[in-house]
């Protein structure tokens, strides 16, 4: 079983520090626009497998994603409703900023 912090135990500092990295912002941005949870292998991150695993761990520990297994595949879902209750408007502002950067050809949405 994968351990997840209660959203009430997560600080805004943890969330912002997790979102400071462009690869992690790309994961959050992708999940925010996904119709359903995505496997770790679904993300085109510009890092190796162990670094990618580290990024998912940071996101999980910061309360941003919920991970679970389907067979041997680790799935990821954004904890958007929980985070909205804890930090109103924060996640939607981050996603909107990433959308704007993607429209302008900025690096954050591409992970560079």
N, C-alpha and C positions, 0 to 999 in steps of 0.2 A: 504494500500500500504506500502511496506517495503522500508525504506530509505537506499540508498547506497551512499557512498561518490564518487565523481568523482575521477578517478585514479590520476589525476593531483594534487589533494588535499591530497594525501596520501604520507607520508614520508617513507623513507627507514627504519627509526627507528621504526615506527609503524608496518611495515611488519615484521621486525626481532623480535620485541617483541612478536608479535602474534605467530610467528613460534618457539619461545623459549619453548613453552609447548609441550610435547610429544603427548598429545591427539590431539592438533590442528594440529601438523605435520602429524599425522595419517590421519586426515580428508583430508588435502591437498594431501597427498600421494595417498589416495584412490580415490579422485576426479580426480587426474592427470591421473590415469589409467582406469577410468570409461569411457565406451562408450557413456554415456549420464548422465544428471544430476541425483542426488540421493536424496532420502528423508532423513530427519534427522534421522528417525528410522532405516535406512539402515546400520548405522555405529555401529560397536561393540566397543564402548568406555568403558574403565574401570571406569566410573563415573556414578553418578546418573543423572536422567532426568534434573533437574534444572542446574546442573553443565554442562551438555552437552549443554543445551540451551545457557548458558553463553559463552561456547567455540565458538559456531556458531556466536554469537553476536560479539565477539572479531574479528573473522575472517572476518565478514562482514564489521565491522567498519574500519578494516585495509585494506579493498579493495581487499581481497583475494578471497572472494566468493560473488556470486550474488544469492540472495534467492528470491523465488516467490512461490505463492500458485497454486496448482492444486486442486480445491475443498478445502478440509480442510488439505491437505498434503503440508507441506513446503518442497520445493525442493531446492537443492543446486547445483550450477555450479561454477567451478573454473574460475576466470577471467584471464586465462593464456595469451591470446593475448594482452589484455590491459596492464597487468603487464609486459609483455615482452617489449612492447613499452616504458613503464615508467622506468623499471629497467632491461635492457637487460641482460639475462643470470641468473638472481637471482633465479627465480622460478625453472628453469630447473636444476640449481645446487643443490637446496634443495631437489628436487625430486630424482635426481641422488644419492645424499648422503643417502637418505632414502632407495633407492633401494639397495645400497651397504650394508647398515646396515641389511636389511632384508635378503640378501644373506648370511651374516655372522652370522645371528641369533641375531642381535643387538636389543635393546629395543625400539628404536624410531619408527620403522615401526610397532611394535606391540602395542605401546602406553604405554610401561612400563618404 
